């Protein structure tokens, strides 16, 4: 998870210095390859990815109205 910070997975927003969502990460670090392939971990990754994609779509929508 590229943005994991000690038990957290903040999803960046399109605005500078803003966070779109902040998710608690349960698995301990360092994670084993087995933990990273677990259903719970894959769901967590999907949730963070979904937040990022939703923020990206919202940003594109705002840009289309402005430009």
Secondary structure, DSSP 8 states (H G I E B T S, - for coil): -TTEETTEEEEE-SSTT-EEEEEE--S-SS--HHHHTSHHHHHHHHHHHHHHHHHHHHHHHHHHHH-
